[in-house]
Amino acid sequence: MSEEAAKAAEAVEETKEAQPTITVAEAPAPEAPAEPEDVHYQAVEKEGTVTALWEMQGQKHLRTIDPRSIEGKQILALFETAA
């Protein structure tokens, strides 16, 4: 390889290393939160027995609660006394 070709190759490598890449990402403007929908519960039944309780916010499933747990029994008791 000639000296000129070697210097040209080194110059190309130096220019690649000398130019930092900077990326700026703009964060989207925060939206005003819509009024949160009330949390409600849906009982999942199989053959007349409650097998799970779903905690829902609108149509979004937040979590599943075991009806045999303390919290599950408290929720079921609220619905039984309301009926």
mmCIF file of the N, C-alpha and C atoms, coordinates in Angstrom:
data_MODEL
# 
_entry.id   MODEL 
# 
loop_
_atom_site.group_PDB 
_atom_site.id 
_atom_site.type_symbol 
_atom_site.label_atom_id 
_atom_site.label_alt_id 
_atom_site.label_comp_id 
_atom_site.label_asym_id 
_atom_site.label_entity_id 
_atom_site.label_seq_id 
_atom_site.pdbx_PDB_ins_code 
_atom_site.Cartn_x 
_atom_site.Cartn_y 
_atom_site.Cartn_z 
_atom_site.occupancy 
_atom_site.B_iso_or_equiv 
_atom_site.pdbx_formal_charge 
_atom_site.auth_seq_id 
_atom_site.auth_comp_id 
_atom_site.auth_asym_id 
_atom_site.auth_atom_id 
_atom_site.pdbx_PDB_model_num 
ATOM 1   N N  . MET A 1 1  ? 0.854   -1.158  0.000  1.00 0.00 ? 1  MET A N  1 
ATOM 2   C CA . MET A 1 1  ? 0.000   0.000   0.000  1.00 0.00 ? 1  MET A CA 1 
ATOM 3   C C  . MET A 1 1  ? 0.906   1.229   0.000  1.00 0.00 ? 1  MET A C  1 
ATOM 4   N N  . SER A 1 2  ? 0.577   2.196   -0.790 1.00 0.00 ? 2  SER A N  1 
ATOM 5   C CA . SER A 1 2  ? 1.402   3.403   -0.868 1.00 0.00 ? 2  SER A CA 1 
ATOM 6   C C  . SER A 1 2  ? 1.174   4.276   0.356  1.00 0.00 ? 2  SER A C  1 
ATOM 7   N N  . GLU A 1 3  ? 2.102   5.203   0.553  1.00 0.00 ? 3  GLU A N  1 
ATOM 8   C CA . GLU A 1 3  ? 1.987   6.099   1.719  1.00 0.00 ? 3  GLU A CA 1 
ATOM 9   C C  . GLU A 1 3  ? 0.745   6.960   1.613  1.00 0.00 ? 3  GLU A C  1 
ATOM 10  N N  . GLU A 1 4  ? 0.417   7.409   0.419  1.00 0.00 ? 4  GLU A N  1 
ATOM 11  C CA . GLU A 1 4  ? -0.757  8.248   0.226  1.00 0.00 ? 4  GLU A CA 1 
ATOM 12  C C  . GLU A 1 4  ? -2.033  7.473   0.545  1.00 0.00 ? 4  GLU A C  1 
ATOM 13  N N  . ALA A 1 5  ? -2.108  6.239   0.138  1.00 0.00 ? 5  ALA A N  1 
ATOM 14  C CA . ALA A 1 5  ? -3.283  5.412   0.413  1.00 0.00 ? 5  ALA A CA 1 
ATOM 15  C C  . ALA A 1 5  ? -3.411  5.139   1.907  1.00 0.00 ? 5  ALA A C  1 
ATOM 16  N N  . ALA A 1 6  ? -2.276  4.906   2.575  1.00 0.00 ? 6  ALA A N  1 
ATOM 17  C CA . ALA A 1 6  ? -2.296  4.659   4.011  1.00 0.00 ? 6  ALA A CA 1 
ATOM 18  C C  . ALA A 1 6  ? -2.749  5.904   4.761  1.00 0.00 ? 6  ALA A C  1 
ATOM 19  N N  . LYS A 1 7  ? -2.239  7.082   4.342  1.00 0.00 ? 7  LYS A N  1 
ATOM 20  C CA . LYS A 1 7  ? -2.643  8.336   4.989  1.00 0.00 ? 7  LYS A CA 1 
ATOM 21  C C  . LYS A 1 7  ? -4.125  8.617   4.745  1.00 0.00 ? 7  LYS A C  1 
ATOM 22  N N  . ALA A 1 8  ? -4.599  8.324   3.556  1.00 0.00 ? 8  ALA A N  1 
ATOM 23  C CA . ALA A 1 8  ? -6.008  8.537   3.238  1.00 0.00 ? 8  ALA A CA 1 
ATOM 24  C C  . ALA A 1 8  ? -6.888  7.622   4.088  1.00 0.00 ? 8  ALA A C  1 
ATOM 25  N N  . ALA A 1 9  ? -6.480  6.374   4.274  1.00 0.00 ? 9  ALA A N  1 
ATOM 26  C CA . ALA A 1 9  ? -7.241  5.429   5.096  1.00 0.00 ? 9  ALA A CA 1 
ATOM 27  C C  . ALA A 1 9  ? -7.262  5.879   6.550  1.00 0.00 ? 9  ALA A C  1 
ATOM 28  N N  . GLU A 1 10 ? -6.116  6.365   7.046  1.00 0.00 ? 10 GLU A N  1 
ATOM 29  C CA . GLU A 1 10 ? -6.046  6.865   8.425  1.00 0.00 ? 10 GLU A CA 1 
ATOM 30  C C  . GLU A 1 10 ? -6.917  8.102   8.585  1.00 0.00 ? 10 GLU A C  1 
ATOM 31  N N  . ALA A 1 11 ? -6.927  8.973   7.589  1.00 0.00 ? 11 ALA A N  1 
ATOM 32  C CA . ALA A 1 11 ? -7.731  10.184  7.655  1.00 0.00 ? 11 ALA A CA 1 
ATOM 33  C C  . ALA A 1 11 ? -9.219  9.843   7.710  1.00 0.00 ? 11 ALA A C  1 
ATOM 34  N N  . VAL A 1 12 ? -9.621  8.831   6.936  1.00 0.00 ? 12 VAL A N  1 
ATOM 35  C CA . VAL A 1 12 ? -11.027 8.406   6.950  1.00 0.00 ? 12 VAL A CA 1 
ATOM 36  C C  . VAL A 1 12 ? -11.386 7.852   8.322  1.00 0.00 ? 12 VAL A C  1 
ATOM 37  N N  . GLU A 1 13 ? -10.521 7.035   8.909  1.00 0.00 ? 13 GLU A N  1 
ATOM 38  C CA . GLU A 1 13 ? -10.774 6.468   10.236 1.00 0.00 ? 13 GLU A CA 1 
ATOM 39  C C  . GLU A 1 13 ? -10.832 7.561   11.286 1.00 0.00 ? 13 GLU A C  1 
ATOM 40  N N  . GLU A 1 14 ? -9.934  8.555   11.199 1.00 0.00 ? 14 GLU A N  1 
ATOM 41  C CA . GLU A 1 14 ? -9.919  9.644   12.170 1.00 0.00 ? 14 GLU A CA 1 
ATOM 42  C C  . GLU A 1 14 ? -11.194 10.468  12.070 1.00 0.00 ? 14 GLU A C  1 
ATOM 43  N N  . THR A 1 15 ? -11.674 10.722  10.864 1.00 0.00 ? 15 THR A N  1 
ATOM 44  C CA . THR A 1 15 ? -12.893 11.514  10.723 1.00 0.00 ? 15 THR A CA 1 
ATOM 45  C C  . THR A 1 15 ? -14.101 10.742  11.237 1.00 0.00 ? 15 THR A C  1 
ATOM 46  N N  . LYS A 1 16 ? -14.089 9.418   11.100 1.00 0.00 ? 16 LYS A N  1 
ATOM 47  C CA . LYS A 1 16 ? -15.193 8.619   11.641 1.00 0.00 ? 16 LYS A CA 1 
ATOM 48  C C  . LYS A 1 16 ? -15.200 8.678   13.154 1.00 0.00 ? 16 LYS A C  1 
ATOM 49  N N  . GLU A 1 17 ? -14.026 8.610   13.770 1.00 0.00 ? 17 GLU A N  1 
ATOM 50  C CA . GLU A 1 17 ? -13.944 8.623   15.218 1.00 0.00 ? 17 GLU A CA 1 
ATOM 51  C C  . GLU A 1 17 ? -14.131 10.022  15.775 1.00 0.00 ? 17 GLU A C  1 
ATOM 52  N N  . ALA A 1 18 ? -13.782 11.047  15.025 1.00 0.00 ? 18 ALA A N  1 
ATOM 53  C CA . ALA A 1 18 ? -13.825 12.405  15.521 1.00 0.00 ? 18 ALA A CA 1 
ATOM 54  C C  . ALA A 1 18 ? -15.236 12.981  15.523 1.00 0.00 ? 18 ALA A C  1 
ATOM 55  N N  . GLN A 1 19 ? -16.151 12.395  14.800 1.00 0.00 ? 19 GLN A N  1 
ATOM 56  C CA . GLN A 1 19 ? -17.499 12.936  14.706 1.00 0.00 ? 19 GLN A CA 1 
ATOM 57  C C  . GLN A 1 19 ? -18.431 12.169  15.638 1.00 0.00 ? 19 GLN A C  1 
ATOM 58  N N  . PRO A 1 20 ? -18.728 12.746  16.790 1.00 0.00 ? 20 PRO A N  1 
ATOM 59  C CA . PRO A 1 20 ? -19.635 12.055  17.709 1.00 0.00 ? 20 PRO A CA 1 
ATOM 60  C C  . PRO A 1 20 ? -21.066 12.085  17.174 1.00 0.00 ? 20 PRO A C  1 
ATOM 61  N N  . THR A 1 21 ? -21.790 11.087  17.514 1.00 0.00 ? 21 THR A N  1 
ATOM 62  C CA . THR A 1 21 ? -23.188 11.023  17.124 1.00 0.00 ? 21 THR A CA 1 
ATOM 63  C C  . THR A 1 21 ? -24.032 11.413  18.323 1.00 0.00 ? 21 THR A C  1 
ATOM 64  N N  . ILE A 1 22 ? -24.856 12.402  18.134 1.00 0.00 ? 22 ILE A N  1 
ATOM 65  C CA . ILE A 1 22 ? -25.717 12.877  19.220 1.00 0.00 ? 22 ILE A CA 1 
ATOM 66  C C  . ILE A 1 22 ? -27.157 12.722  18.767 1.00 0.00 ? 22 ILE A C  1 
ATOM 67  N N  . THR A 1 23 ? -27.934 12.063  19.586 1.00 0.00 ? 23 THR A N  1 
ATOM 68  C CA . THR A 1 23 ? -29.337 11.867  19.279 1.00 0.00 ? 23 THR A CA 1 
ATOM 69  C C  . THR A 1 23 ? -30.162 12.530  20.371 1.00 0.00 ? 23 THR A C  1 
ATOM 70  N N  . VAL A 1 24 ? -31.088 13.366  19.974 1.00 0.00 ? 24 VAL A N  1 
ATOM 71  C CA . VAL A 1 24 ? -31.949 14.046  20.934 1.00 0.00 ? 24 VAL A CA 1 
ATOM 72  C C  . VAL A 1 24 ? -33.358 13.535  20.723 1.00 0.00 ? 24 VAL A C  1 
ATOM 73  N N  . ALA A 1 25 ? -33.919 12.994  21.777 1.00 0.00 ? 25 ALA A N  1 
ATOM 74  C CA . ALA A 1 25 ? -35.286 12.501  21.703 1.00 0.00 ? 25 ALA A CA 1 
ATOM 75  C C  . ALA A 1 25 ? -36.174 13.450  22.495 1.00 0.00 ? 25 ALA A C  1 
ATOM 76  N N  . GLU A 1 26 ? -37.234 13.875  21.871 1.00 0.00 ? 26 GLU A N  1 
ATOM 77  C CA . GLU A 1 26 ? -38.158 14.755  22.557 1.00 0.00 ? 26 GLU A CA 1 
ATOM 78  C C  . GLU A 1 26 ? -39.223 13.917  23.242 1.00 0.00 ? 26 GLU A C  1 
ATOM 79  N N  . ALA A 1 27 ? -39.452 14.225  24.501 1.00 0.00 ? 27 ALA A N  1 
ATOM 80  C CA . ALA A 1 27 ? -40.496 13.519  25.239 1.00 0.00 ? 27 ALA A CA 1 
ATOM 81  C C  . ALA A 1 27 ? -41.841 14.100  24.833 1.00 0.00 ? 27 ALA A C  1 
ATOM 82  N N  . PRO A 1 28 ? -42.844 13.249  24.668 1.00 0.00 ? 28 PRO A N  1 
ATOM 83  C CA . PRO A 1 28 ? -44.161 13.774  24.315 1.00 0.00 ? 28 PRO A CA 1 
ATOM 84  C C  . PRO A 1 28 ? -44.724 14.595  25.468 1.00 0.00 ? 28 PRO A C  1 
ATOM 85  N N  . ALA A 1 29 ? -45.463 15.597  25.131 1.00 0.00 ? 29 ALA A N  1 
ATOM 86  C CA . ALA A 1 29 ? -46.064 16.440  26.166 1.00 0.00 ? 29 ALA A CA 1 
ATOM 87  C C  . ALA A 1 29 ? -47.030 15.601  26.993 1.00 0.00 ? 29 ALA A C  1 
ATOM 88  N N  . PRO A 1 30 ? -46.959 15.714  28.302 1.00 0.00 ? 30 PRO A N  1 
ATOM 89  C CA . PRO A 1 30 ? -47.867 14.912  29.128 1.00 0.00 ? 30 PRO A CA 1 
ATOM 90  C C  . PRO A 1 30 ? -49.309 15.340  28.908 1.00 0.00 ? 30 PRO A C  1 
ATOM 91  N N  . GLU A 1 31 ? -50.148 14.361  28.703 1.00 0.00 ? 31 GLU A N  1 
ATOM 92  C CA . GLU A 1 31 ? -51.554 14.650  28.481 1.00 0.00 ? 31 GLU A CA 1 
ATOM 93  C C  . GLU A 1 31 ? -52.226 14.850  29.827 1.00 0.00 ? 31 GLU A C  1 
ATOM 94  N N  . ALA A 1 32 ? -53.230 15.668  29.836 1.00 0.00 ? 32 ALA A N  1 
ATOM 95  C CA . ALA A 1 32 ? -54.002 15.845  31.056 1.00 0.00 ? 32 ALA A CA 1 
ATOM 96  C C  . ALA A 1 32 ? -54.716 14.527  31.325 1.00 0.00 ? 32 ALA A C  1 
ATOM 97  N N  . PRO A 1 33 ? -54.552 13.978  32.524 1.00 0.00 ? 33 PRO A N  1 
ATOM 98  C CA . PRO A 1 33 ? -55.186 12.687  32.784 1.00 0.00 ? 33 PRO A CA 1 
ATOM 99  C C  . PRO A 1 33 ? -56.704 12.801  32.724 1.00 0.00 ? 33 PRO A C  1 
ATOM 100 N N  . ALA A 1 34 ? -57.285 11.866  32.015 1.00 0.00 ? 34 ALA A N  1 
ATOM 101 C CA . ALA A 1 34 ? -58.733 11.821  31.951 1.00 0.00 ? 34 ALA A CA 1 
ATOM 102 C C  . ALA A 1 34 ? -59.252 11.422  33.326 1.00 0.00 ? 34 ALA A C  1 
ATOM 103 N N  . GLU A 1 35 ? -60.486 11.740  33.576 1.00 0.00 ? 35 GLU A N  1 
ATOM 104 C CA . GLU A 1 35 ? -61.034 11.374  34.879 1.00 0.00 ? 35 GLU A CA 1 
ATOM 105 C C  . GLU A 1 35 ? -60.953 9.867   35.040 1.00 0.00 ? 35 GLU A C  1 
ATOM 106 N N  . PRO A 1 36 ? -60.337 9.425   36.124 1.00 0.00 ? 36 PRO A N  1 
ATOM 107 C CA . PRO A 1 36 ? -60.208 7.971   36.303 1.00 0.00 ? 36 PRO A CA 1 
ATOM 108 C C  . PRO A 1 36 ? -61.575 7.336   36.521 1.00 0.00 ? 36 PRO A C  1 
ATOM 109 N N  . GLU A 1 37 ? -61.753 6.212   35.869 1.00 0.00 ? 37 GLU A N  1 
ATOM 110 C CA . GLU A 1 37 ? -63.014 5.498   36.030 1.00 0.00 ? 37 GLU A CA 1 
ATOM 111 C C  . GLU A 1 37 ? -62.992 4.750   37.355 1.00 0.00 ? 37 GLU A C  1 
ATOM 112 N N  . ASP A 1 38 ? -64.152 4.559   37.899 1.00 0.00 ? 38 ASP A N  1 
ATOM 113 C CA . ASP A 1 38 ? -64.243 3.855   39.172 1.00 0.00 ? 38 ASP A CA 1 
ATOM 114 C C  . ASP A 1 38 ? -63.787 2.413   39.025 1.00 0.00 ? 38 ASP A C  1 
ATOM 115 N N  . VAL A 1 39 ? -63.189 1.921   40.088 1.00 0.00 ? 39 VAL A N  1 
ATOM 116 C CA . VAL A 1 39 ? -62.788 0.518   40.140 1.00 0.00 ? 39 VAL A CA 1 
ATOM 117 C C  . VAL A 1 39 ? -64.023 -0.293  40.508 1.00 0.00 ? 39 VAL A C  1 
ATOM 118 N N  . HIS A 1 40 ? -64.243 -1.365  39.780 1.00 0.00 ? 40 HIS A N  1 
ATOM 119 C CA . HIS A 1 40 ? -65.360 -2.248  40.100 1.00 0.00 ? 40 HIS A CA 1 
ATOM 120 C C  . HIS A 1 40 ? -64.887 -3.692  40.019 1.00 0.00 ? 40 HIS A C  1 
ATOM 121 N N  . TYR A 1 41 ? -65.708 -4.584  40.495 1.00 0.00 ? 41 TYR A N  1 
ATOM 122 C CA . TYR A 1 41 ? -65.346 -5.996  40.567 1.00 0.00 ? 41 TYR A CA 1 
ATOM 123 C C  . TYR A 1 41 ? -66.336 -6.827  39.769 1.00 0.00 ? 41 TYR A C  1 
ATOM 124 N N  . GLN A 1 42 ? -65.829 -7.852  39.120 1.00 0.00 ? 42 GLN A N  1 
ATOM 125 C CA . GLN A 1 42 ? -66.673 -8.799  38.405 1.00 0.00 ? 42 GLN A CA 1 
ATOM 126 C C  . GLN A 1 42 ? -66.382 -10.188 38.946 1.00 0.00 ? 42 GLN A C  1 
ATOM 127 N N  . ALA A 1 43 ? -67.448 -10.910 39.225 1.00 0.00 ? 43 ALA A N  1 
ATOM 128 C CA . ALA A 1 43 ? -67.293 -12.273 39.713 1.00 0.00 ? 43 ALA A CA 1 
ATOM 129 C C  . ALA A 1 43 ? -67.276 -13.226 38.525 1.00 0.00 ? 43 ALA A C  1 
ATOM 130 N N  . VAL A 1 44 ? -66.334 -14.150 38.533 1.00 0.00 ? 44 VAL A N  1 
ATOM 131 C CA . VAL A 1 44 ? -66.257 -15.185 37.509 1.00 0.00 ? 44 VAL A CA 1 
ATOM 132 C C  . VAL A 1 44 ? -66.825 -16.451 38.130 1.00 0.00 ? 44 VAL A C  1 
ATOM 133 N N  . GLU A 1 45 ? -67.885 -16.952 37.523 1.00 0.00 ? 45 GLU A N  1 
ATOM 134 C CA . GLU A 1 45 ? -68.556 -18.130 38.082 1.00 0.00 ? 45 GLU A CA 1 
ATOM 135 C C  . GLU A 1 45 ? -68.388 -19.333 37.167 1.00 0.00 ? 45 GLU A C  1 
ATOM 136 N N  . LYS A 1 46 ? -68.315 -20.489 37.797 1.00 0.00 ? 46 LYS A N  1 
ATOM 137 C CA . LYS A 1 46 ? -68.305 -21.758 37.066 1.00 0.00 ? 46 LYS A CA 1 
ATOM 138 C C  . LYS A 1 46 ? -69.209 -22.701 37.838 1.00 0.00 ? 46 LYS A C  1 
ATOM 139 N N  . GLU A 1 47 ? -70.231 -23.169 37.161 1.00 0.00 ? 47 GLU A N  1 
ATOM 140 C CA . GLU A 1 47 ? -71.209 -24.082 37.751 1.00 0.00 ? 47 GLU A CA 1 
ATOM 141 C C  . GLU A 1 47 ? -71.783 -23.516 39.047 1.00 0.00 ? 47 GLU A C  1 
ATOM 142 N N  . GLY A 1 48 ? -72.070 -22.212 39.060 1.00 0.00 ? 48 GLY A N  1 
ATOM 143 C CA . GLY A 1 48 ? -72.702 -21.575 40.209 1.00 0.00 ? 48 GLY A CA 1 
ATOM 144 C C  . GLY A 1 48 ? -71.763 -21.212 41.345 1.00 0.00 ? 48 GLY A C  1 
ATOM 145 N N  . THR A 1 49 ? -70.483 -21.450 41.203 1.00 0.00 ? 49 THR A N  1 
ATOM 146 C CA . THR A 1 49 ? -69.497 -21.130 42.240 1.00 0.00 ? 49 THR A CA 1 
ATOM 147 C C  . THR A 1 49 ? -68.578 -20.028 41.744 1.00 0.00 ? 49 THR A C  1 
ATOM 148 N N  . VAL A 1 50 ? -68.319 -19.034 42.589 1.00 0.00 ? 50 VAL A N  1 
ATOM 149 C CA . VAL A 1 50 ? -67.405 -17.953 42.224 1.00 0.00 ? 50 VAL A CA 1 
ATOM 150 C C  . VAL A 1 50 ? -65.981 -18.510 42.269 1.00 0.00 ? 50 VAL A C  1 
ATOM 151 N N  . THR A 1 51 ? -65.311 -18.462 41.131 1.00 0.00 ? 51 THR A N  1 
ATOM 152 C CA . THR A 1 51 ? -63.956 -18.999 41.049 1.00 0.00 ? 51 THR A CA 1 
ATOM 153 C C  . THR A 1 51 ? -62.891 -17.910 41.065 1.00 0.00 ? 51 THR A C  1 
ATOM 154 N N  . ALA A 1 52 ? -63.277 -16.671 40.755 1.00 0.00 ? 52 ALA A N  1 
ATOM 155 C CA . ALA A 1 52 ? -62.322 -15.562 40.752 1.00 0.00 ? 52 ALA A CA 1 
ATOM 156 C C  . ALA A 1 52 ? -63.080 -14.250 40.816 1.00 0.00 ? 52 ALA A C  1 
ATOM 157 N N  . LEU A 1 53 ? -62.408 -13.238 41.301 1.00 0.00 ? 53 LEU A N  1 
ATOM 158 C CA . LEU A 1 53 ? -62.928 -11.881 41.276 1.00 0.00 ? 53 LEU A CA 1 
ATOM 159 C C  . LEU A 1 53 ? -61.958 -11.046 40.452 1.00 0.00 ? 53 LEU A C  1 
ATOM 160 N N  . TRP A 1 54 ? -62.502 -10.293 39.505 1.00 0.00 ? 54 TRP A N  1 
ATOM 161 C CA . TRP A 1 54 ? -61.658 -9.443  38.681 1.00 0.00 ? 54 TRP A CA 1 
ATOM 162 C C  . TRP A 1 54 ? -61.831 -8.007  39.130 1.00 0.00 ? 54 TRP A C  1 
ATOM 163 N N  . GLU A 1 55 ? -60.734 -7.343  39.417 1.00 0.00 ? 55 GLU A N  1 
ATOM 164 C CA . GLU A 1 55 ? -60.770 -5.916  39.723 1.00 0.00 ? 55 GLU A CA 1 
ATOM 165 C C  . GLU A 1 55 ? -60.578 -5.186  38.397 1.00 0.00 ? 55 GLU A C  1 
ATOM 166 N N  . MET A 1 56 ? -61.551 -4.359  38.042 1.00 0.00 ? 56 MET A N  1 
ATOM 167 C CA . MET A 1 56 ? -61.564 -3.699  36.738 1.00 0.00 ? 56 MET A CA 1 
ATOM 168 C C  . MET A 1 56 ? -61.618 -2.186  36.917 1.00 0.00 ? 56 MET A C  1 
ATOM 169 N N  . GLN A 1 57 ? -60.996 -1.483  35.965 1.00 0.00 ? 57 GLN A N  1 
ATOM 170 C CA . GLN A 1 57 ? -61.125 -0.035  35.882 1.00 0.00 ? 57 GLN A CA 1 
ATOM 171 C C  . GLN A 1 57 ? -61.534 0.253   34.445 1.00 0.00 ? 57 GLN A C  1 
ATOM 172 N N  . GLY A 1 58 ? -62.807 0.564   34.264 1.00 0.00 ? 58 GLY A N  1 
ATOM 173 C CA . GLY A 1 58 ? -63.345 0.653   32.910 1.00 0.00 ? 58 GLY A CA 1 
ATOM 174 C C  . GLY A 1 58 ? -63.341 -0.738  32.315 1.00 0.00 ? 58 GLY A C  1 
ATOM 175 N N  . GLN A 1 59 ? -62.689 -0.906  31.176 1.00 0.00 ? 59 GLN A N  1 
ATOM 176 C CA . GLN A 1 59 ? -62.576 -2.230  30.566 1.00 0.00 ? 59 GLN A CA 1 
ATOM 177 C C  . GLN A 1 59 ? -61.206 -2.837  30.791 1.00 0.00 ? 59 GLN A C  1 
ATOM 178 N N  . LYS A 1 60 ? -60.390 -2.182  31.590 1.00 0.00 ? 60 LYS A N  1 
ATOM 179 C CA . LYS A 1 60 ? -59.030 -2.668  31.843 1.00 0.00 ? 60 LYS A CA 1 
ATOM 180 C C  . LYS A 1 60 ? -59.018 -3.577  33.074 1.00 0.00 ? 60 LYS A C  1 
ATOM 181 N N  . HIS A 1 61 ? -58.461 -4.768  32.909 1.00 0.00 ? 61 HIS A N  1 
ATOM 182 C CA . HIS A 1 61 ? -58.332 -5.726  34.007 1.00 0.00 ? 61 HIS A CA 1 
ATOM 183 C C  . HIS A 1 61 ? -57.109 -5.354  34.823 1.00 0.00 ? 61 HIS A C  1 
ATOM 184 N N  . LEU A 1 62 ? -57.317 -5.017  36.098 1.00 0.00 ? 62 LEU A N  1 
ATOM 185 C CA . LEU A 1 62 ? -56.203 -4.634  36.950 1.00 0.00 ? 62 LEU A CA 1 
ATOM 186 C C  . LEU A 1 62 ? -55.565 -5.835  37.630 1.00 0.00 ? 62 LEU A C  1 
ATOM 187 N N  . ARG A 1 63 ? -56.376 -6.689  38.218 1.00 0.00 ? 63 ARG A N  1 
ATOM 188 C CA . ARG A 1 63 ? -55.845 -7.863  38.895 1.00 0.00 ? 63 ARG A CA 1 
ATOM 189 C C  . ARG A 1 63 ? -56.957 -8.872  39.151 1.00 0.00 ? 63 ARG A C  1 
ATOM 190 N N  . THR A 1 64 ? -56.547 -10.084 39.484 1.00 0.00 ? 64 THR A N  1 
ATOM 191 C CA . THR A 1 64 ? -57.477 -11.150 39.832 1.00 0.00 ? 64 THR A CA 1 
ATOM 192 C C  . THR A 1 64 ? -57.327 -11.443 41.310 1.00 0.00 ? 64 THR A C  1 
ATOM 193 N N  . ILE A 1 65 ? -58.451 -11.565 41.986 1.00 0.00 ? 65 ILE A N  1 
ATOM 194 C CA . ILE A 1 65 ? -58.449 -11.818 43.429 1.00 0.00 ? 65 ILE A CA 1 
ATOM 195 C C  . ILE A 1 65 ? -59.071 -13.186 43.671 1.00 0.00 ? 65 ILE A C  1 
ATOM 196 N N  . ASP A 1 66 ? -58.425 -13.966 44.504 1.00 0.00 ? 66 ASP A N  1 
ATOM 197 C CA . ASP A 1 66 ? -58.942 -15.281 44.869 1.00 0.00 ? 66 ASP A CA 1 
ATOM 198 C C  . ASP A 1 66 ? -60.125 -15.079 45.824 1.00 0.00 ? 66 ASP A C  1 
ATOM 199 N N  . PRO A 1 67 ? -61.287 -15.632 45.524 1.00 0.00 ? 67 PRO A N  1 
ATOM 200 C CA . PRO A 1 67 ? -62.453 -15.432 46.391 1.00 0.00 ? 67 PRO A CA 1 
ATOM 201 C C  . PRO A 1 67 ? -62.296 -16.101 47.758 1.00 0.00 ? 67 PRO A C  1 
ATOM 202 N N  . ARG A 1 68 ? -61.324 -17.005 47.892 1.00 0.00 ? 68 ARG A N  1 
ATOM 203 C CA . ARG A 1 68 ? -61.092 -17.659 49.180 1.00 0.00 ? 68 ARG A CA 1 
ATOM 204 C C  . ARG A 1 68 ? -60.172 -16.845 50.079 1.00 0.00 ? 68 ARG A C  1 
ATOM 205 N N  . SER A 1 69 ? -59.522 -15.797 49.522 1.00 0.00 ? 69 SER A N  1 
ATOM 206 C CA . SER A 1 69 ? -58.626 -14.963 50.320 1.00 0.00 ? 69 SER A CA 1 
ATOM 207 C C  . SER A 1 69 ? -59.444 -14.043 51.223 1.00 0.00 ? 69 SER A C  1 
ATOM 208 N N  . ILE A 1 70 ? -58.771 -13.437 52.174 1.00 0.00 ? 70 ILE A N  1 
ATOM 209 C CA . ILE A 1 70 ? -59.460 -12.525 53.097 1.00 0.00 ? 70 ILE A CA 1 
ATOM 210 C C  . ILE A 1 70 ? -60.098 -11.383 52.324 1.00 0.00 ? 70 ILE A C  1 
ATOM 211 N N  . GLU A 1 71 ? -59.342 -10.799 51.398 1.00 0.00 ? 71 GLU A N  1 
ATOM 212 C CA . GLU A 1 71 ? -59.871 -9.686  50.605 1.00 0.00 ? 71 GLU A CA 1 
ATOM 213 C C  . GLU A 1 71 ? -61.043 -10.140 49.744 1.00 0.00 ? 71 GLU A C  1 
ATOM 214 N N  . GLY A 1 72 ? -60.921 -11.321 49.146 1.00 0.00 ? 72 GLY A N  1 
ATOM 215 C CA . GLY A 1 72 ? -61.997 -11.856 48.320 1.00 0.00 ? 72 GLY A CA 1 
ATOM 216 C C  . GLY A 1 72 ? -63.268 -12.075 49.129 1.00 0.00 ? 72 GLY A C  1 
ATOM 217 N N  . LYS A 1 73 ? -63.129 -12.594 50.340 1.00 0.00 ? 73 LYS A N  1 
ATOM 218 C CA . LYS A 1 73 ? -64.296 -12.812 51.213 1.00 0.00 ? 73 LYS A CA 1 
ATOM 219 C C  . LYS A 1 73 ? -64.943 -11.489 51.592 1.00 0.00 ? 73 LYS A C  1 
ATOM 220 N N  . GLN A 1 74 ? -64.122 -10.460 51.829 1.00 0.00 ? 74 GLN A N  1 
ATOM 221 C CA . GLN A 1 74 ? -64.669 -9.147  52.182 1.00 0.00 ? 74 GLN A CA 1 
ATOM 222 C C  . GLN A 1 74 ? -65.461 -8.560  51.010 1.00 0.00 ? 74 GLN A C  1 
ATOM 223 N N  . ILE A 1 75 ? -64.944 -8.691  49.813 1.00 0.00 ? 75 ILE A N  1 
ATOM 224 C CA . ILE A 1 75 ? -65.635 -8.163  48.631 1.00 0.00 ? 75 ILE A CA 1 
ATOM 225 C C  . ILE A 1 75 ? -66.941 -8.910  48.413 1.00 0.00 ? 75 ILE A C  1 
ATOM 226 N N  . LEU A 1 76 ? -66.899 -10.238 48.520 1.00 0.00 ? 76 LEU A N  1 
ATOM 227 C CA . LEU A 1 76 ? -68.132 -11.022 48.345 1.00 0.00 ? 76 LEU A CA 1 
ATOM 228 C C  . LEU A 1 76 ? -69.153 -10.693 49.419 1.00 0.00 ? 76 LEU A C  1 
ATOM 229 N N  . ALA A 1 77 ? -68.691 -10.461 50.644 1.00 0.00 ? 77 ALA A N  1 
ATOM 230 C CA . ALA A 1 77 ? -69.620 -10.118 51.723 1.00 0.00 ? 77 ALA A CA 1 
ATOM 231 C C  . ALA A 1 77 ? -70.310 -8.781  51.438 1.00 0.00 ? 77 ALA A C  1 
ATOM 232 N N  . LEU A 1 78 ? -69.597 -7.824  50.863 1.00 0.00 ? 78 LEU A N  1 
ATOM 233 C CA . LEU A 1 78 ? -70.210 -6.541  50.517 1.00 0.00 ? 78 LEU A CA 1 
ATOM 234 C C  . LEU A 1 78 ? -71.326 -6.719  49.498 1.00 0.00 ? 78 LEU A C  1 
ATOM 235 N N  . PHE A 1 79 ? -71.117 -7.588  48.516 1.00 0.00 ? 79 PHE A N  1 
ATOM 236 C CA . PHE A 1 79 ? -72.121 -7.792  47.490 1.00 0.00 ? 79 PHE A CA 1 
ATOM 237 C C  . PHE A 1 79 ? -73.313 -8.594  48.026 1.00 0.00 ? 79 PHE A C  1 
ATOM 238 N N  . GLU A 1 80 ? -73.082 -9.505  48.949 1.00 0.00 ? 80 GLU A N  1 
ATOM 239 C CA . GLU A 1 80 ? -74.172 -10.301 49.501 1.00 0.00 ? 80 GLU A CA 1 
ATOM 240 C C  . GLU A 1 80 ? -75.071 -9.457  50.394 1.00 0.00 ? 80 GLU A C  1 
ATOM 241 N N  . THR A 1 81 ? -74.479 -8.519  51.133 1.00 0.00 ? 81 THR A N  1 
ATOM 242 C CA . THR A 1 81 ? -75.291 -7.668  51.999 1.00 0.00 ? 81 THR A CA 1 
ATOM 243 C C  . THR A 1 81 ? -76.031 -6.610  51.185 1.00 0.00 ? 81 THR A C  1 
ATOM 244 N N  . ALA A 1 82 ? -75.479 -6.223  50.027 1.00 0.00 ? 82 ALA A N  1 
ATOM 245 C CA . ALA A 1 82 ? -76.132 -5.225  49.184 1.00 0.00 ? 82 ALA A CA 1 
ATOM 246 C C  . ALA A 1 82 ? -77.333 -5.821  48.431 1.00 0.00 ? 82 ALA A C  1 
ATOM 247 N N  . ALA A 1 83 ? -77.340 -7.106  48.232 1.00 0.00 ? 83 ALA A N  1 
ATOM 248 C CA . ALA A 1 83 ? -78.420 -7.753  47.468 1.00 0.00 ? 83 ALA A CA 1 
ATOM 249 C C  . ALA A 1 83 ? -79.585 -8.068  48.308 1.00 0.00 ? 83 ALA A C  1 
# 
